[in-house]
Amino acid sequence: MEQKKDRVKFSSKIGFVLAAASSAVGLGNLWRFPYLAAKYGGGIFLLTYIVLALTFGFSLLVAEIAIGRKTGLSSVAAFKKLGQKSNICGILGMVIPMIITPYYCTIGGWVTKYFATFVTGQYKQAATDDYFTGFITSDFGPVLFLFIFLLLTTVIVLLGVQKGIEKASVILMPILLGLIVIISIYVVTRPGAAAGLSYYFKPDFSKISGKLILGALGQLFYSNSIAMGIMITYGSYMEKKENLVNSAHQIEFFDSVVAILAGLIIVPSVYIFSGGDASAMGAGPGLMFVTLPKVFDSFPGGGLAGIAFFALVLFAALTSAISLLEAVVSNIMDLTRMSRFKATILSAVYCVVVGSLCSLGFGPLSFVKIIGFDILDFLDFISNSVMMPVLAFFTAVFIGFKLKPEFLIAEAEEGGASFRLKKFWAFMIKWICPIGIVAILVSSILSGFGLLSI
């Protein structure tokens, strides 16, 4: 399939970097990263994560952006053009965002509800034990807020690459960074924060373990928008004149900074609130929607801090949802030549239907179980724990042994750009990344079935 001559591009390097960084910065940064940092000893987890981001994460990020820019196409068409006959990578790169987008928008609806709750001054209600459970088990509330969140996402994608995605990212990302810095300053100046900061930043090398490394690898995978078809899609909108390698470094920088600052907000906050009990950093929705409202309610000025925090989370969720929906829309457009309007509306209707099933899966449809999982949890498990590692593995093997690393190195060096780490990158993508990805896949599946704690 030939690249379309009129494919719209991001108007500037900063537009591409902020759009890609906005995609990477999402709910994984704001609740999963702090939880894992607290669980695995704070500082040593941070150090491990940064090392892996500079090696493992960088390698996969460069590979996906280079594939997108080289072909000028989204996932399915890109791998077909590169000569992958079975096209398993391309198909998975389309199916994964189709699975993730509806349930991600469901959680985005929860965030929208909490933002509205804090803005209307009802944060004390949100701090009660049964508020979150009462909301997600209700008949219509979760579906309504899913629709509101998805409507915002759809409108931005309808506006297109430059007027929608790029413009939204250029506006929202700086606001997001500003909010996270302000809330971080607020938290670290609370009485008792020093002990939480020490726990968060001071590395304890005695806590290094295989589980810690797997946890950091899994988080990197979850956080960087790798193996979702997103970076291939965004890479296809990148101008040839832009420095691909530097852009990948900048995306990782933004993503890591937001994750670390999110931990700086959440770990000391919960540490203060719990009196130093690290086990209070529960995983999943409980931390975001149950524990943190109680934390903000216990702080002077916590109502305003809560508004700022859930605005931050809402922006992060929205920018990631935009990139997920765009990955679906772009694939449909490339495969069918359908207009952006039709492809977006079709995708949005699909997300409303599947997202509604996810939303009702904790209430009226709570009796529906898939291999023991609720509907939302099953979609999360099958996409994040199974399909994404499988896609990343086959992508790395395809590049390393069929396409050859030199093919994408040439793309990264387009226009005379420097790629000083090209030999290291080639070694990583060919040998180290596949091994690490298999470890992630096995540990994620075992963890999903409760056979391993990660």
N, C-alpha and C positions, 0 to 999 in steps of 0.2 A: 504494500500500500504506500503510495507516495505522500509525502508531506504536503499539506495544503499551503499554497503560496501566500495566502492572506491570513495566516494564523496570527492572532493578536499577541503582542508581547507586552511584558511589563515595561513601563516607560523609562525606568531608571534602575540602577543597581540597588539603591536603597529601597525602592519599591519591592523588588524581588526579595531582598534579604528580610525586610520586615514582614512580608507576606509569608515567606517560608518559616521565619521564626515564630510568627503568630500561630501558624499551624502546629509547630512543635510545642509551643507553650500552651498547655491545656490543663485539664483536671488531674492528669498524671503528675504534673509538677506540684500542684497545690494540695493534694491530699496523700497520694501514694509515696512521693519522695520523702516528705517529713515523717510519715509513719515508719518507712524503712530506715531512715536515718536514726530515729529514736530506738528502733528495735535492735539495730546493729552497732550501737555504741557511739553514735554521733560522728565525731571527728574522723574516725577511721573509715567510716562509710563514705563521708565526703571525699576523702583523699582517694579512695578506691574508685569512686564514681568519676572523678575528674580524670584520673589516669585512663580509665576505660573510654571515656568520652573522646579523649585526644587520640586514641588508637582505633579501637573497635568501631565506635560511633562515627568518627570521621571517615573511615574507610567505606562504610556502607552508604553514608550520606553523599560522598563524592560520586560513588558508583551510580546511584539512582538519579542524581541531578544530571550527570553526564549522559546517561541513557536518554533522558527526556530531551536534553538540548540537542544531542546528536541526531535524533530521529524527528524531533519536532512534533511528537505524537504522545498521546497518553498510553497507559499500560498495555492494553491488548494489542493495539496497532504497532506500538513501539517494538515489542518483542517479536512480533511477526515480521516486521521490517528487518530486524537484526538476524533473522534466519532461524528462530527457534521453532522447529517444525511442530512439535507437540503444543507449544505455546502455553505450557502450564503456568509459567510466571505471569504472562499477560492476563490469563483468565483469573488467576488468584488475585492479581492486582486490581481487578475490577470487582470481584466478588467480595473481597474483604471490606472495602469501604461501604459496599451495599449492606453488609451485615452490621457494621459498626454504627453507621450514621443514624438509623432509627433509635437504637437504644442510647446512643450518646445524646441525642436530642431529648430523650426522655429525662435523662439526668440533668440536661440543660434546663428543662422545665422545672425540675426541683429547685435548681439554683435561682431561677426567675421568681419562683414562689417565695423563697427566703429573702431575696432582695426586696420584693414588694412588702413582705412582712416587716422587715427592719425599717424601710422608708416610711411606712404608715405608723411607726411607733409601737408595733406589737411585739417587739423583740423579747419582752418578758414572757410572753406566751410561747415563743419559739424555744425558750430555755427550759420549758417543762419536759418531763420524761416522755410523755406520750404524743407530743406535737407532731414529730416526724412520722411516727407510725400511723397516727390518725390521718395524716395527709395522704401518704402513699397507698393506704388501704381504702381510701374513699372511692366513690364510683366515678365522679366526673372531674374533680379537682386536678389530678395529675394529667389527664388528657387535655384539659383547657390550657394549662401552662406549657405542656408539650407543644400545642398548636401555636401559642404566642411566641415561644422560642424558635420554632421551625419557621414561622412567618418572617421573623427578623432575618434568619439565615437565608431563606429563599429570596427575599427582596435583594439582598446584597449580591447573591450569585446571579440573579436575573440581570443586574446592571452590568455584568461582564468583568473581564480581567482588570482593565484599567480603572473604569468608573466605579466598579463595585468592590472587588477583592483587594486591589492595590490601595484604593482610597480609604477603605475601611481599615486596612492594616496600618497605613501611615497615620491614621487618626487614633485608633484604639491602642496600638502597641506602646506609643509614648505615654498615653494616659495610664495604661496598665503598669508600666515601669514606675511612673510617678507615684501611683497609689501604693505599690508594694514597698517602695522606699519609705514613704510617709508612715505606713502602718508598722513597718519594721522599727523605725525610730520610736514610735509610740510604745511598742511592746518592750523594747530593750531598756526603756527608761522607767518601766514599772518596778516597784519594790520587789526584790527577790529574783529579778531576772538574771543576775550575775551567775547564779548556780546553773540555770538552764543554758546560758551561753557557754559556760565552761564544758558542760556535758556535750553540747552540740558541736563545738569546734575543736576540743582537745582530743587528738588521736590517741587511742589506747591500742597499741599494736598487739597486745595479748588477745584481742578479740577478732583478729583476722581468722577467717575460716572459709571453707568451701561454700557454705551457705551465704555468707556475706558477699562473696564474689558473684555467685549466681543471682543473688538479690539485686546487686548493683547492675549486672549485665541485663537482667530482665527489665529493670527500671529504665535503663538507657534505651532499650528496645521500645518500650512502651511510650517513652517521652519524646523521642526524636522524630516521630512520624515516619519511621523506617518501615518498609515492607507493608505499606498500605496503598501503594500506587500514587500517593500524594506528591512526593518529591519528583517522581518521573513527570507527572502532570505539570507541576510548577516549573521544572527544568525545561519543559517544552515551550514555556512562555518566556524563557531567559534569552536575552540578546547574546549573539556570538562574541561581541566585543567585551563583555563583562568577564572579570576574572573569576572563574568557577571555583577554584580552590580557596581563594580568599573569602568568597561568599559562604562556602561551607564552614570555614572557621568562624565567621561572624554569626551564622545561624546557631552553631553550637554554643558560642559565647552567650548569646541572648538567652538561649534555652537553659543553660547551666546557671546563669546568674539568677533567673527567675526561680528556678528550683531551690537554689541555696537560700535566697531571700524568703521564699515561702516557708522553708524550714526555720528560718530566723524568726518568722512570725509565730508559727504554730508550736514548735518545740518548747521555747521558753514560756509561751502563754500557758500551755497545758501543764508544763512543769510547775509553774507558779500556782496554778489553780489546783493541781493535785497534790501539792506539798512535796514534790520531788518524786512522785511515783511514775516511772517511765512506762509502766504497763497501761497507764491511762491513754496512751497514744494508740487507741484501737484502730484497726484497719477498716477500710471501706467507708461507706456512707455514714456510719456512726460517728466518725471523727468530725466530718464536715458539718453534718446536720444535727447532731445531738450534743457532742462535747463542746464544740466551739461556740455555739450560742450561749451555753452556760458560762463559758470563759468570759465572753464579752459582757454578759450580764453582771459578772462579779467585779469588773473593772470600772473605776470612775471614768465617765465619758465613753463607756463601752457601747452605747447605742450608736453614736457616731462612728466609732471604730468598726462596728458590725456592718453599718451601711457601706463604709468604704471597702471593707473586706469582701462582702458579697457582690459589690460592684466589680471589684477586681476579679472574682471568680466568674462572674457572668461574662465579662469581656473575654477572659481566657477561654471559657467554654464556647463562646460565640465564634471566636477566630478559628478555633479548631474545627468546629462544626461546619464553618464555611469551606474550609479546605477539604473536608470529607465529602461534602455534597458536591463540590466542584470536581473532585476525582471521579465521582459517578457520572456527573453531567458531561464532562469532557470525553469520557469513554463512549458514552452514548452518541455524542456528536461525531466523534471520529469514525465510529462503526456504521452509523446509519445516515450520516449527513443531515440529521435532524437539526432544526434551528435551536439556538440556545434557549429561547422562550419555551418551546415545546418540551425539550429535554429536561429543563429545570422543573416545569410544572409536573411532568410525568414522575420525576424523581421525588418531588415533594409529596405527591399523592401517595406514592409507595411508602414514604417515610411516615406519613400520618397513619396509614393502616397498620404497618408493623410496629411503629412506635406506640400506638394505642394498645396493641396487644401486650407490649412490654409494660406500659403504665398500669394496665388492669391486672397484670400478672401478680401483683401483691395484694389485690383486692378481690373483685368478683371472679377473676380467673386464677386465683391462687391455688386452685386444685390442679391446675395444669403443671405437670412436671416432665422434664425431658432428661432422662438418665439422672434423675435426682435433683436437677437444677430448676429454679424458676426460669421463666422465659427470658428475662433480661440477663440473668446470670449465665444461662446456657449460651446465648449469643456472644456474650463477653468471653466466655471460656473457649468456644470453638474458634473465634476470630483471633483473640490475643494469645492464647496458650497453644493453639494448634496451627492454624493457617498462617499466621504471620511468621513464626519461625520456619515453617516449611517453605514459604515464599522466599525468605531471606537466604535459606540454604541453597535452593535451586538457582537463585540469582547469582550468588557468589560462585557456585560451581560452573554455571553457564559462562560467566565472565572469565573465570580463571582458566577453564580448560577448553571451551569451545570458541568463544568470542576472542579471548586472549586479552590480558590487561592492557597491552600496548595500544589496542584499538581505542579504549576510553582515555588513556593517557594523552593520546594525540588530541582528543576533544578537549581535555582539561588545559592543554597547552595552546589551544586555538588563539591566534592573534599574537603569538609571542609571549603568552603568559607563562610565568615560572611555576614549575611543579617540582620543587626540590626534594619532596618526599616520595617521588614516584616509585622508587625501588621498594621502599618500605610499604607503600600502599599496595603494590602488586603482591608482595609477600603476604600481607594481611588478608587481602581479598581472596587469595588462592588457597592459603593454608590455615591461617589462624581463625578467620571469621567462620568458616564451615564448622570447625571443631567447637567453637564457642556457641554457635547457633544450635548444634545438636544437644549440647549441655542444657541450653535454655529450654529447648523443646521437651526433653525428658523430664527436667525438674518442674516445668510448668504443668505438664500433664499429671505428674505424681502429686503436685501441690493441689491441683484442681479437684482431685479425688480424695484429698485429705491424707495422702500417704507420705507427704513430705511437707515440712513447714518452711516456707520461704517468705 
